[in-house]
Amino acid sequence: MPRIHCPSPLASSLALALPAGPARHVQVLRLQPGDALTLFNGEGGEFEATVTQMGRSEVQVRVGAHHAIEREAPHAVHLAVVMPANDRMDWLVEKAAELGAASVQPLLSARSVLRLQGERAAKKTAHWQAVAIAACEQCGRNRVPAVHAVRELSAWLAEPAVADAGQRLLLSLRPDARSLQQLHPLAAVTLLNGPEGGLTPDEEALAMAAGFAPLTLGPRVLRAETAPLAALAALNA
């Protein structure tokens, strides 16, 4: 059954004209009046629904029963990642949503290959949020991880909210870094990862001063888009 994210208030027995994005999705799927689908708005659970009318630009549905189904991971892991280049950030966001990330914070650092600012950064953020929504539609999650606006690493580390971000971990190749086997993850974890060339020594020191403890994934050097996903999967295993 098709799953459609609908960013609107939903309630059983509601007759609803789908917003433009979800309506286009239903049209692409070539659903017809009488066809069933599942709607979710990210506020918890999912709704049965039935297409009642298909127009050229409008799709009407009747919302049915609500099911309080949650498919969230056991730990709320927030990924703070210096953006990898090319399409790798798209892939990272998609897989992070599938693996249960609670949110994604794109960052810029001294060695960033992908450098986004202003309108271009805002467009990319909106694109990544759409990627996360599509991943949730596919994998069955009913809560969509937020993709936050692009920030400079140093400015983000100085935010008061970071100090209250639960357990803070820095993926690192430092010889004194703890291993996953030594880690006891808390309910909320913020995981920081650098770019292709890694964080500079000054940036690592700044992160550690902000309460991030170095964490190693083993002796192999993983790609910038692979490491946070491997850690996310391991923490929620």
C-alpha positions in Angstrom: 0.0 0.0 0.0 1.4 3.4 -0.9 2.6 5.5 2.0 2.3 9.3 1.6 3.6 12.0 3.9 0.9 14.7 4.3 2.1 17.8 6.3 -1.5 18.6 7.4 -3.6 18.0 10.4 -5.2 14.5 10.0 -8.2 13.0 11.8 -10.4 10.0 11.2 -13.4 10.6 8.9 -11.9 13.9 7.6 -12.5 14.7 3.9 -9.2 16.3 2.7 -7.7 17.9 -0.4 -4.1 16.8 -0.4 -1.4 19.5 -0.5 0.3 20.0 -3.8 3.3 17.7 -3.1 1.4 14.7 -1.8 -1.2 15.2 -4.6 1.5 15.0 -7.2 2.8 11.8 -5.6 -0.6 10.2 -5.8 -1.0 11.2 -9.4 2.4 9.8 -10.3 1.4 6.5 -8.7 -1.8 6.6 -10.9 -4.1 5.9 -8.1 -7.8 6.0 -8.8 -10.9 6.7 -6.7 -11.5 3.8 -4.4 -7.8 3.0 -4.1 -6.3 2.7 -0.5 -3.2 4.5 0.8 -1.6 5.3 4.1 -1.1 8.9 5.3 1.2 10.1 8.0 2.1 13.7 9.0 5.1 13.1 11.3 3.2 13.7 14.5 2.9 10.0 15.4 1.2 7.0 14.0 -0.4 6.6 10.5 -3.9 6.8 9.0 -5.8 4.6 6.6 -7.1 6.7 3.7 -9.0 6.2 0.4 -8.9 8.3 -2.7 -12.3 9.8 -3.4 -11.6 12.1 -6.3 -8.8 12.6 -8.8 -8.6 15.9 -10.7 -6.0 17.4 -13.0 -4.4 19.3 -10.1 -6.4 18.2 -7.0 -6.7 14.9 -5.2 -9.4 14.3 -2.6 -9.1 11.6 0.1 -11.2 10.3 3.0 -9.1 9.7 6.1 -9.9 6.5 7.9 -8.7 4.8 11.1 -5.6 5.9 13.0 -3.0 3.3 14.0 -0.6 4.3 16.7 2.3 2.6 15.1 5.9 3.8 15.8 9.0 2.4 14.1 11.6 4.6 15.8 15.0 3.4 16.9 15.8 2.8 20.6 18.1 5.8 20.8 17.5 9.3 19.5 20.7 9.7 17.6 21.3 13.2 16.1 23.9 13.3 13.3 26.0 16.5 13.0 28.0 16.0 9.8 30.4 18.1 7.9 28.8 17.7 4.4 30.5 15.3 2.0 30.8 16.4 -1.6 28.8 15.7 -4.7 25.7 13.5 -4.2 27.1 11.8 -1.1 25.1 14.0 1.2 21.9 13.0 -0.5 22.8 9.4 0.1 23.8 10.0 3.7 20.5 11.8 4.5 18.5 9.0 2.9 20.2 6.2 4.7 20.2 8.1 8.0 16.4 8.4 7.8 16.1 4.7 7.0 18.4 3.8 9.9 16.5 5.9 12.4 18.4 9.2 12.8 16.5 11.7 14.9 17.8 14.7 13.0 20.6 15.8 10.7 22.7 18.9 11.1 24.8 19.8 8.0 28.0 21.6 8.9 30.9 23.5 7.3 34.5 23.2 8.5 37.9 24.3 7.4 38.4 21.2 5.1 34.9 21.2 3.7 34.8 20.3 0.0 31.1 21.2 -0.4 30.6 24.8 0.7 27.1 26.2 0.7 25.8 29.6 1.8 22.8 31.8 1.4 20.1 30.8 -1.0 22.0 27.8 -2.3 22.3 26.4 1.2 18.6 26.9 1.8 17.6 25.1 -1.4 19.9 22.2 -0.5 18.5 22.0 3.0 14.9 21.8 1.5 16.1 19.2 -0.9 17.6 17.1 1.8 14.4 17.4 3.9 12.5 16.0 0.9 15.0 13.2 0.6 14.4 12.3 4.3 10.6 12.4 3.8 10.8 10.1 0.8 13.0 7.7 2.8 10.4 7.6 5.6 7.6 6.9 3.1 9.7 3.9 1.8 10.9 2.5 5.1 7.8 2.9 7.2 8.9 5.5 9.7 6.0 7.8 10.9 8.3 10.5 12.3 10.5 12.5 9.8 14.0 13.5 11.0 14.5 17.2 10.7 17.3 18.4 8.4 18.5 21.7 10.0 20.0 24.7 8.2 23.7 24.6 7.3 25.9 26.0 10.0 29.6 26.7 10.5 31.1 24.1 12.9 32.5 26.6 15.3 29.3 28.6 15.5 27.2 25.5 16.0 29.5 24.2 18.8 29.1 27.5 20.6 25.2 27.2 20.7 23.7 26.6 24.2 21.6 23.8 22.7 24.7 21.8 22.0 25.6 21.7 25.7 22.2 20.1 26.3 22.4 17.6 23.4 22.7 14.5 25.6 25.6 12.2 25.1 28.1 13.9 22.7 30.4 11.7 20.6 33.1 12.7 18.1 34.1 10.2 15.4 37.9 10.3 15.6 41.1 8.4 14.7 42.7 9.5 17.9 44.6 6.7 19.7 42.9 7.5 23.0 39.3 7.3 21.5 36.9 4.9 23.1 35.6 2.0 21.1 31.9 1.1 20.5 32.4 -1.9 22.8 33.3 0.5 25.7 30.3 2.7 25.1 27.0 2.7 26.9 24.7 4.9 24.8 22.2 7.1 26.5 18.6 7.8 25.3 19.8 10.8 23.3 23.1 10.9 21.5 24.7 13.6 19.2 27.2 12.2 16.8 29.7 14.6 15.2 31.7 13.6 12.0 34.2 15.6 10.0 34.7 16.0 6.2 36.7 13.9 3.7 40.0 15.3 5.1 38.9 15.1 8.7 38.6 17.9 11.2 41.7 20.0 11.9 43.4 19.5 15.3 42.0 22.9 16.4 38.4 21.8 15.4 38.8 18.5 17.3 40.0 20.4 20.3 37.0 22.8 20.0 34.6 19.9 19.8 36.2 18.2 22.8 36.0 21.4 24.8 32.2 21.5 24.0 31.9 18.0 25.6 32.3 15.7 22.6 34.1 12.5 23.6 36.3 10.8 20.9 34.9 7.6 19.5 36.6 5.1 17.2 34.9 2.6 14.8 38.1 0.5 14.5 41.4 0.5 12.6 40.0 1.1 9.1 39.5 4.7 7.8 35.9 5.0 6.6 34.6 7.5 4.1 33.0 10.7 5.5 29.5 9.4 4.4 30.1 5.9 5.7 31.3 6.5 9.2 28.3 8.3 10.7 25.9 5.7 9.2 28.0 2.8 10.6 28.0 4.4 14.0 24.3 5.1 13.8 23.5 1.5 13.0 25.8 0.2 15.7 24.4 2.5 18.4 20.8 1.4 17.6 21.6 -2.3 17.1 
